[in-house]
Amino acid sequence: MDDEPMWAAARVVAPTPGSAITIPENVNEFAIKGNHLTLVKGNQFDGRTKIDPHKHIYEFLGICNMLQYRDTENEAVRLMMFPLSLTEEAKTWLDELNEGTIETWDEL
């Protein structure tokens, strides 16, 4: 049972096209640096019950707080990078949310 996804249930959900996360329109265009991607991908959450999701969020925010992009709010960086911190069932969960339902970090 330890290896079951947290939200395991007898249901079928069709993935929605597009992302559930909406990046604010006023965000300046920027490229995420490769070493920053490596940090985030080194702390991926798969959604299994044996891994603490609160610890994942805490570590993810710690990584994001170290990153600075000129003329870009940290919230936008978090929203853009968070999907990269998920894998397996956790990524499936995010992909199954309706398009555009998350607009802020607090909503996420």
Phi, psi and omega per residue, in radians:
M1 nan -0.429 3.134
D2 -1.031 -0.433 -3.030
D3 -1.692 0.163 3.131
E4 -1.461 2.542 3.052
P5 -1.108 2.619 -3.110
M6 -1.035 -0.579 -3.026
W7 -1.852 0.423 -3.121
A8 -0.988 2.252 3.118
A9 -2.783 2.743 3.116
A10 -1.404 1.529 3.139
R11 -2.707 2.766 3.072
V12 -2.088 2.215 3.123
V13 -2.204 2.213 3.116
A14 -1.494 2.282 3.104
P15 -1.098 2.523 3.123
T16 -1.655 2.584 3.076
P17 -1.257 2.584 3.134
G18 1.440 3.106 -3.066
S19 -1.717 2.531 3.039
A20 -1.226 -0.450 -3.089
I21 -1.597 2.171 3.090
T22 -1.779 2.131 3.094
I23 -1.463 2.279 -3.134
P24 -0.931 2.461 -3.098
E25 -1.163 -0.430 -3.078
N26 -1.459 0.130 3.138
V27 -1.356 2.263 3.081
N28 -1.211 2.592 3.127
E29 -1.192 2.336 3.089
F30 -2.678 2.783 3.110
A31 -1.884 2.342 3.093
I32 -1.310 2.261 -3.095
K33 -1.231 2.531 -3.092
G34 -0.989 -0.736 -3.135
N35 -1.199 -0.475 3.071
H36 -1.233 -0.690 3.062
L37 -1.069 -0.709 3.132
T38 -1.069 -0.737 3.110
L39 -1.067 -0.791 -3.107
V40 -1.190 -0.786 -3.117
K41 -1.206 -0.355 3.069
G42 -1.347 -0.123 -3.126
N43 -2.220 0.883 -3.092
Q44 -1.463 2.601 3.136
F45 -1.975 2.252 -3.095
D46 -1.782 -0.105 3.084
G47 1.569 0.085 3.141
R48 -1.362 2.635 -3.058
T49 -1.180 -0.374 -3.116
K50 -1.390 -0.062 3.129
I51 -1.977 2.282 -3.090
D52 -1.353 2.018 -3.136
P53 -1.166 -0.529 3.115
H54 -1.153 -0.677 3.090
K55 -1.131 -0.696 3.105
H56 -1.047 -0.832 3.136
I57 -1.085 -0.769 3.129
Y58 -1.019 -0.822 -3.133
E59 -1.211 -0.660 3.098
F60 -1.073 -0.809 3.123
L61 -1.119 -0.638 3.082
G62 -1.063 -0.724 3.097
I63 -1.139 -0.846 -3.103
C64 -1.107 -0.588 3.135
N65 -1.191 -0.342 3.085
M66 -1.427 -0.329 -3.027
L67 -1.618 2.384 3.098
Q68 -2.268 2.245 3.056
Y69 -2.130 2.225 -3.071
R70 -1.015 2.339 3.076
D71 1.065 0.437 3.132
T72 -2.301 2.262 3.121
E73 -1.221 2.540 -3.112
N74 -1.071 -0.562 3.129
E75 -1.061 -0.714 3.124
A76 -1.118 -0.700 3.106
V77 -1.082 -0.785 3.112
R78 -1.028 -0.837 -3.113
L79 -1.077 -0.662 -3.136
M80 -1.276 -0.610 -3.047
M81 -1.570 -0.381 -3.055
F82 -0.988 -0.776 3.125
P83 -1.004 -0.495 3.129
L84 -1.278 -0.270 -3.141
S85 -1.560 -0.012 3.141
L86 -1.903 2.635 3.091
T87 -2.553 2.903 3.079
E88 0.861 -2.246 -3.042
E89 -1.097 -0.581 3.117
A90 -1.144 -0.691 3.098
K91 -1.175 -0.695 3.093
T92 -1.076 -0.750 3.104
W93 -0.975 -0.859 -3.120
L94 -1.113 -0.734 -3.123
D95 -1.144 -0.429 -3.118
E96 -1.494 -0.158 3.087
L97 -1.237 2.638 3.141
N98 -1.118 2.524 -3.120
E99 -1.020 2.324 3.039
G100 1.286 0.300 -3.092
T101 -1.461 -0.216 -3.119
I102 -2.092 2.066 -3.121
E103 -2.028 -0.263 -3.121
T104 -2.368 2.848 3.097
W105 -1.107 -0.674 3.124
D106 -1.062 -0.670 3.099
E107 -1.165 -0.624 3.127
L108 -1.184 nan nan
